Structures are given as C-alpha cells and as structure tokens.
Amino acid sequence: MAGRTHSVTNQPPPLTGYDVYSADRALAEAVDRHVDPAVLDEARDELESLGRAAGSAQVQEWGVQADTNPPRLRTHDRYGNRIDEVDFHPAWHRLLGKGVAAGLTGAWTRPGGHVRRAAGFLVWTQVDAGTGCPLSMTHAAVPALRHDPALAAEWEPRLTSALYDRTLRPAGQKAGALFGMGMTEKQGGSDVRANTTAAVPLAEAGTYALTGHKWFCSAPMSDGFLVLAQAPEGLTCFLVPRVLADGSRNVFLLQRLKDKLGNRSNASSEVEFDGTWARRVGAEGQGVRTIIEMVAATRLDCVLGSAGLMRQAVAQAVHHCTYREAFGGRLLDKPLMRNVLADLALESEAATALALRLAAACDDGGEQERALLRIAVPAAKFWVTKRCAPVAVEAAECLGGNGYVEESGLPRLVRESPLNSVWEGAGNVQALDVLRALQREPQALHAYLQEVGRARGADHRLDRAIKDLLTELADLEGIEGRARRLAERLALVLQGALLVQYAPTEVADLFCASRLGGDWGAAFGTLPSTLDLAAVVERARPLG
C-alpha cells in the first residue's frame, strides 16, 4: 500500500459534465441570430444534446482513445490477398457515428441546415478533430455531385443520411455513406493542374479507367472519393467508388498512411490507381470548376474547426485559472492573467462570429451572399486558421507545466492547431484566391463592403480601418506581394464589423481597440487594461 504524506489541493476539477454548446455564449448567440425562429427551438434542442455529449466524461475519453490509438493500414489479408483496409479503434467509430447521427453531413436537407451543422461541427471538433475530416468531405461532396443530376440523385440521400455504416460493401446496399477526396499529387501539391493521373474512357458512357497516384487522399476508408485526373479534354473530376456494384473491390492501392504531427486519429493516405474504375462528374476539362464548391465548403470547415479548437483551448485555460490559486489569490483575478485570458477570448469569439456568419450565407444562397462568400471564405480561412496555433500554445502556457503534460489535453490541441491552415490550400493559396476574387469578380468586393458597411458609424476605430482598407485596395502596385496583408485586413475588418453589431460592448470595444486601433502588442496579454477585461473573461468561462 502506497504511503500518503499529504492531501492534494489547489487543483482544478476536470472540465467534464457540461454542455459544450450552451456554455459557449458566442456560439449560442450566433445560432439564435442566424437560424429562422420557426426552427430555432429544434436547433437548440439538437445542439444542446450534442453539447452535453461532447462535455461528458465518456465521450471525452473516446476522444483520447481515438487519438492515442491511431489507425493501422492492412494491405493484405493472412493469405496474401490485397485488401487495402484501414483498422480504427472502436472509439473512432463511436465518435464518427455520433457525428453522422447529429446531422454533421446533413446541412443540405433541412432549414437553417448550414448554421445548425456549423455549430455542431464546431462543438464536435472539441472532442477530437480527427473525425472532422470524413464528416467535412462527405458534407462538401454534395454540391460537386450536383453537377451530374443522376449521380446526385443516387448518392446525395446516402451522404446526408444520419446513419453510419462502416462496412465495405456496394454503396447501393447502404443507408448511409461517406466520401473522401484526392486532389494533390507528389509533383504538384496545390498546383492541381500539374496532375498526371490519366483517365482513359471506357465503353460505357461517362466511365473511365484511372492510372496514377494521389499524394494525399483523405479518409481512405470512405465509400467514394472525388478525384481529379487528366481526361482527353483536360483536367476532369471523377467519382471513384471503394466497392463496385457487383461487390468486388475497386483498384484502390493504399501505399501507406501519413505519420502526421496531429490529427492522429484520422487516416490520411497515399493511394495508387491502376485501371481504377471511375465515373465522370461534370464535363471533361472542367475538373476544377466542378470540384471548387467542394473545396469552398471544406475551407469553411477549416475555419469552423479552428474556431472549435480555439474555443476548447480558451475554455480549458479559463477553467484552470478559475480554480487555481497562486500568490495569494485566484489566477483568474490576477490583472496580468486576466489580460491574457481576455485576449485569447477575443480571438475565439471573433473566429466563431465570422464562421457562423459565413455558414448563414450558405443557407441564404442568394446572389449577394454567394458573392460575399467568394471573398470572405478565403480571407477567413487565411486568418482564422493562422490564429489557432498561437492561441493553443498560449492557452497551454496558462496551465503552466500542467499544460505541457499530455493528460491536460492541451498538447493534443497544440499538435492539431496548425492543420487547418495547411489543409485545402495553405496561406499563400488563400491570399492569392482573395486577389483573384477582387480582380475578376467585382461583385464580391461590393458584397463585402456592403456587409462591413452595416456597422459604419458604430465605432471610430472600425470606421478608420474600413477607410484604410479602401486605400489599400486602391493601390494595386505590387499587390501580389501584399496579398497576405490584404487577406488579414479583410478578415479583421469583417470580424470587427460583426462584433460591433452583435457582441457585448466590452467585447467589441476591446477588439476594435486592439485588432483595429493598434492598442496591442505582439504577444497575447497586451490589451489596454483600462477597458473591461473581467467581463470578457467571465463571458468565456465554460461553467457558471
């Protein structure tokens, strides 16, 4: 029997047994703001149910188990037959099944679906971000498939289903299905027009045999994949089923799984095609145009995922400092720690407000909102995903040495935090996409200026930032070299406009003073201490 020398005190209780959704005031208010009152009660009920699950000790343990028991590739069975399967820990299947059942692939089938799904995705990311990949790809495949009405009619009911079926069998025999994506290749990366995978037409109209490789193929255990390959008329989008209609396995040779910094519960693979059967989606030579809406949807999910990771990091930091005492009082009440926590909370709330506003634009679907998305999604993807890593690292530091220990959960958030900045096009790709929208689609800038213009006159620092942005846009000299600066300013001004309109005064005041007014240092915890920091921290506290 171990000896007992003293009682352990001054340790915070675990952050479990709470509703992750309702405890996030910024998120709950955004849902109230953007969801039609006719379905708001229904949306609240489903999100609160998911939030309670995400906050439970059992589901949090599933997240740990999925992360610490990564997937395993099995290329052959015991007899030497090629099978190319990926084995996952049972916790992975529980988490993925819960996400599917919660409607995280079903935004397209219900009123307010994009906002409701976005809020749920942000909540579920906080348990473990790995399942976000197949959930995101499945959700995002729908608009690409709609380029072919027959394919959409066949696959869309399966992709938007609330039933998770993990078995590898013909999709026509399943009530629910998942999708992955394969775009990048070894020689091209983000430059997908450099792809060399070849697509040769077969006798049946619209079908092809693919030969080539994909350097990153997401969610390789899925039922189908959207991939790009070179057809006779140029780069084209294809649907590659994992299992063919007759029950035989399609040629889908998994070479290896990536050994990644984070996102360890999810399988990312390298795959070879060798006469792989595929069905064309959209016209030949229009591959990028066909798949671009899928890319836009997954980019928005990168924003949502980063917002979720930031929220969990901030919740853990504030929770720790609420209970931990040092130097004669609670850390939460120490002026310098309060400054750090308020700064982190601002970053989290601004990311959440922006992400949910973009989801609401997807629900609206009007011409003005589509134009706004064209410029706001890459700008948000650029900025919000880049803020995630410094927020996670600073939040871990709030726990001191405890935050460097795996059991705290913060190291997992830190490892995960850079991913969304790289996924679906890294920073330069997003910044250049912003430039393309500005140069080729004037309606996009018009929609953006109308959106931020709704907040004009409410805060002098925001007004000044809008004016400075217009000056920046008027000077096209060397614009490509300033693309990152421009994307950052577009995102910050839009965040400021949203907070000025909808957030409590203390939140909007601090954001405008620091992010737009320049009263801020290069590190977190450098907010002007004359403003109401305590109210901002209290708003971010996960438990009342």
GIQUI-V115883 format. One line per field, one symbol per residue. ss: DSSP state (2 for helix, 1 for strand, 0 for the rest). psi: psi as a letter, one per 30 degrees, with the letter a starting at -180 (. if undefined). A space follows every 50 residues. Layout:
ss: ???
psi: ???
//
This chain:
ss: 00000000000000000000000022222222220022222222222222 22222022222222222200011111000001111110022222222222 20000022200022222222222220002222222222222222200022 22222222200000000000222000001111000000000222000111 10000011111111111100000111111110011111111010000010 00111110000000000111111111111110000022222222222222 22222222222222222222222011001122202222222222222222 22222222222222002222222222222222222222222222222202 22220222022222222022220000222222222222220222222222 22200000022222222222222200000222222222222222222222 22002222222222220000000000000000222222220000
psi: kkljflkklhkklkilhljeeefjeeeeeeeeefkkffgeeeeeeeeeee eeeefleeeeeeeeeeefillkkjelafggkkfilkklkeeeeeeeeeee fgggghffglkgeeeeeeeeeeefffekfeffeeeeeeeffeeefffjee eeeeeeeeeglgkkjfkjlkffgkfkllkakjeklefebfiffgkfkkjk klekkgllkkkalkejjkifglflkklkljlegaklklkjkeklfgflkl jijjelkkjleahffkkklkkkkigkklkkjalkfheeeefeeeeeeeee feeeeeeeeeeeeeeeeeeefefkkkhglkeffkeeeeeeeeeeeeeeee eeeeeeeeeeeeeegleeeeeeeeeeeeeeeeeefffeeeeeeeeeffgb feffkefffeeeeeefefeffekhjaeeeeeeeeeeeeefiffeeeeeee effffkffkfeeeeeeeeeeeeffjgkheefgeeeeeeeeeeeeeeeeee eflleeeeeeeeedeefgikafllggljfflieeeeeeefkfk.
//
